[in-house]
Amino acid sequence: MTAKPLVLDADGTLLRTDMLLEGIWKGLGTDPAAVFKALPLMSDRAAFKAEIARIAPLRADLLPVHEDVAALALDAREQGREVAIASASDISYVAPLAAHYGIDRVFASENGVNLKGQAKADALVAAYGEGGFDYAGNDKSDRKIWDHADHAIVVGRAGGGAQGLTSVTQLDGGWSPRAVLKSMRPHQWVKNVLLFLPMIAAHAFFFDIFLAVCLGIVSFSAAASCIYIVNDLLDIEADRLHVKKRKRPFAAGTVPIPIGMLTCLVLGGIALGVGAALSVQMFGVVAFYMALSLAYSMRLKRLRWIDIAVLASLYTLRVVAGAAASGVDASVFMLIFIFPIFITLGCVKRMTELALATDDKPLPGRGYARGDMGDLLNMSAIGMVGALVIFFLYSYSDQALALYPDQWLLWVALLPIAAWLYRMVRLGYMGRMDYDPIVFALSDMRGLGYLLITLSLMFYAAGLWSEWYARLLG
């Protein structure tokens, strides 16, 4: 059994992530101006890495580890072998990682030297001699080190860099399309049924309008997934501190950050392309939604109360998008009515997070702690009452009187609306719902019952049931 040292690459080998990219995205979330100022240093890779490490320190204890590589390192230590890390990442990232896992020796980029490829090979040969170490890596550039190692441990495919090597241990690595799909949060696409509201409110039940809204949903789903990926990349460290969010693909390291960035670009292109194909107005709404979502992810979500107002605006933009995609006007009354509802649901979202928090500390990346539960409850009640009052006033508008001859049924519809909103607030305050209230609402059978009763009453008030029944008979 060999007693030669075991040398581990860090990014993509010991770790299921890349520390430089993690630092860049963390910096974009905490100090974007500093990251942009550092970009001219990219021509000097070592200097750029050092500056990013200064801007955005990482917590070594939170970085996701490749279990098989960690097991190899543990076995080597038990055999009395030296275990070292040799990484192209900056020393200020690598040294804490080595200290956290009790690794004996560190080789990393420092003093203007980017320790990658041949530079890393030269450093290891100088330390251990030709063939005097085993090396674990995952990248095509690691071939220059494997050529000087006694034994190669290859994680994943390594870009074909391990071809022709004779002494090799192969470990699973890489990523799966299923994990990438999970990072897109397809379960969140259900929220885009809000695009149907203008069509339903205007009673415009025509196939061409329905098809246009469906294409609008495709555009908005791609836009939302694009921003979800950006949000997850900005929030990797905060997500790892969260009881559920730590299982998200980027936080868990099951999808590499470069794959996430490429997926984000493709989704953004689909969103804007489909939006432009529908109409100029739809393109504008999608572009504005993505810009506001990006601002929310990078800064606004950390501002108390402003984050809830932005959340409500993002939900409302889905309704505006439904109008832009279909060509059906969204009435001002409808927009004024749904905004306080979304304010209430934004408060519900934060109350749910606080109710499920494990301590009294502020939520990671948010401006709320458990002491804010009372204020959030009061604000949700204000939004609830405001929405009901606006709906009542709408029943007296010229548009409502034209669309709904049986005005009194609109007043009756206030009851299930109130019951649904009360249920959402109550369950959120008790922490008994999903972190996203819209997704929860569309899977909550009792809540859906209230919404269907409301819709049925409004259709009855409009005379649609009798009209459809007559068509069915005739």
Long-range contacts (C-beta under 8 A, 24 or more apart in sequence): 1-79, 2-81, 2-134, 2-150, 2-151, 3-79, 3-80, 3-81, 4-81, 4-128, 4-132, 4-133, 4-134, 4-150, 4-151, 5-81, 5-82, 5-83, 5-84, 5-105, 5-128, 5-132, 5-133, 5-134, 6-72, 6-73, 6-76, 6-81, 6-82, 6-83, 6-84, 6-133, 6-134, 6-136, 7-83, 7-84, 7-85, 7-86, 7-107, 7-124, 7-128, 7-133, 7-134, 7-135, 7-136, 7-145, 7-149, 8-69, 8-73, 8-83, 8-84, 8-85, 8-86, 8-103, 8-135, 8-136, 9-85, 9-86, 9-87, 9-135, 9-136, 9-137, 9-138, 9-139, 9-142, 10-85, 10-87, 10-89, 10-93, 10-94, 10-97, 11-87, 11-88, 11-89, 12-138, 12-139, 12-155, 12-156, 12-173, 12-256, 13-66, 13-69, 13-136, 13-137, 13-138, 13-155, 14-65, 14-66, 14-69, 14-70, 14-73, 14-85, 14-97, 14-101, 14-136, 15-63, 15-64, 15-65, 15-66, 15-97, 15-253, 16-64, 16-65, 16-66, 16-252, 16-253, 16-254, 17-63, 17-64, 17-236, 17-250, 17-253, 17-256, 17-257, 18-256, 18-257, 18-258, 19-58, 19-63, 19-87, 19-89, 19-90, 19-93, 19-94, 19-97, 20-49, 20-52, 20-89, 20-90, 20-93, 21-257, 21-258, 22-56, 22-58, 22-63, 22-236, 22-237, 22-257, 23-52, 23-53, 23-55, 23-56, 23-58, 23-93, 24-52, 24-56, 25-233, 25-234, 25-236, 25-257, 26-56, 26-58, 26-234, 26-236, 26-237, 27-52, 27-55, 27-56, 28-234, 28-298, 29-234, 29-235, 29-297, 29-298, 30-55, 30-56, 31-55, 31-56, 32-298, 44-112, 45-109, 45-114, 45-116, 46-90, 46-109, 46-110, 46-111, 46-112, 46-113, 46-114, 47-112, 49-88, 49-89, 49-90, 49-109, 49-114, 50-90, 50-92, 50-109, 50-110, 52-90, 53-89, 53-90, 53-92, 53-93, 54-92, 57-92, 58-93, 58-96, 58-237, 59-237, 60-93, 60-96, 60-97, 60-99, 60-100, 61-100, 62-237, 62-240, 62-241, 63-97, 63-253, 64-240, 64-251, 64-252, 64-253, 65-101, 66-155, 66-171, 66-173, 66-253, 68-155, 68-171, 68-172, 69-136, 69-153, 69-155, 69-171, 70-101, 72-136, 72-153, 72-171, 73-101, 73-103, 77-102, 84-133, 86-115, 86-120, 86-123, 86-124, 86-135, 86-145, 87-115, 88-114, 88-115, 88-116, 88-120, 116-141, 117-141, 117-144, 117-145, 118-144, 120-144, 120-145, 121-145, 121-147, 121-148, 124-148, 124-149, 136-171, 137-161, 138-173, 175-254, 175-255, 175-256, 175-259, 176-254, 179-249, 179-254, 179-255, 180-249, 180-255, 180-259, 180-260, 180-263, 182-248, 182-249, 182-255, 183-228, 183-229, 183-232, 183-248, 183-249, 183-250, 183-255, 183-260, 183-263, 184-225, 184-228, 184-229, 184-263, 184-267, 185-224, 185-225, 185-228, 186-221, 186-225, 187-439, 188-224, 188-225, 188-228, 188-436, 188-439, 189-217, 189-221, 189-224, 189-225, 190-438, 190-439, 190-442, 191-224, 191-315, 191-318, 191-436, 191-438, 191-439, 191-442, 192-216, 192-217, 192-220, 192-221, 192-224, 192-318, 193-217, 193-442, 194-315, 194-318, 194-319, 194-322, 194-438, 195-220, 195-318, 195-319, 195-321, 195-322, 195-325, 196-322, 197-319, 197-322, 197-330, 197-334, 197-338, 198-319, 198-322, 198-323, 198-326, 198-328, 198-329, 198-330, 198-334, 199-322, 199-326, 199-328, 200-455, 201-330, 201-331, 201-334, 202-328, 202-329, 203-403, 203-462, 203-464, 204-326, 204-328, 209-326, 209-327, 209-328, 212-278, 212-325, 212-326, 212-327, 213-322, 213-325, 213-326, 215-274, 215-277, 215-278, 215-325, 216-274, 216-275, 216-278, 216-282, 216-321, 216-322, 216-324, 216-325, 216-326, 218-270, 218-274, 219-270, 219-271, 219-272, 219-274, 219-275, 219-278, 219-282, 219-286, 219-321, 219-325, 220-271, 220-286, 220-289, 220-318, 220-321, 222-267, 222-268, 222-270, 222-271, 222-274, 223-267, 223-268, 223-271, 223-272, 223-275, 223-286, 223-289, 223-290, 223-293, 224-293, 225-267, 226-264, 226-267, 226-268, 226-271, 226-290, 227-290, 227-293, 227-294, 227-297, 229-260, 229-261, 229-263, 229-264, 229-267, 230-264, 230-293, 230-294, 230-297, 231-293, 231-297, 232-260, 233-257, 233-260, 233-261, 234-297, 234-298, 235-297, 235-365, 238-364, 238-365, 239-364, 241-364, 242-364, 243-356, 243-358, 244-435, 278-324, 278-325, 279-324, 279-325, 279-327, 281-324, 282-321, 282-324, 282-325, 284-324, 285-317, 285-320, 285-321, 285-324, 286-321, 288-317, 289-314, 289-317, 289-318, 289-321, 292-317, 301-365, 301-366, 302-365, 302-366, 302-367, 303-367, 304-367, 304-368, 304-372, 305-379, 307-346, 307-350, 307-366, 307-367, 308-343, 308-346, 308-347, 308-350, 308-379, 309-343, 309-346, 311-342, 311-345, 311-346, 311-349, 312-339, 312-340, 312-342, 312-343, 312-345, 312-346, 313-339, 313-342, 315-342, 315-345, 315-438, 316-342, 331-399, 333-390, 333-393, 333-394, 333-397, 333-399, 333-400, 334-394, 336-390, 337-387, 337-390, 337-391, 337-394, 338-387, 340-382, 340-383, 340-384, 340-386, 340-387, 340-390, 341-383, 341-384, 341-387, 341-421, 342-383, 343-379, 343-380, 343-382, 343-383, 343-386, 344-379, 344-380, 344-381, 344-383, 344-384, 344-387, 344-421, 344-424, 344-425, 345-424, 345-437, 345-438, 345-441, 347-376, 347-377, 347-379, 347-380, 347-383, 347-425, 347-428, 348-380, 348-424, 348-425, 348-427, 348-428, 348-429, 348-433, 348-437, 349-428, 349-435, 349-436, 349-437, 350-376, 351-376, 351-377, 351-380, 351-425, 351-428, 351-429, 351-431, 352-428, 352-431, 352-433, 352-434, 352-435, 352-437, 353-435, 354-431, 355-428, 355-429, 355-430, 355-431, 356-431, 356-435, 373-429, 377-425, 377-429, 380-425, 380-428, 381-425, 384-418, 384-421, 384-422, 384-425, 387-417, 387-421, 388-414, 388-417, 388-418, 388-421, 391-417, 403-462, 404-458, 404-461, 404-462, 405-461, 405-462, 405-463, 406-460, 406-461, 406-462, 406-463, 407-461, 408-461, 409-457, 409-458, 409-460, 409-461, 410-457, 410-458, 410-461, 412-457, 413-453, 413-454, 413-457, 413-458, 413-461, 416-450, 416-451, 416-453, 416-454, 416-457, 417-450, 417-454, 419-450, 420-447, 420-450, 420-451, 420-454, 423-447, 423-450
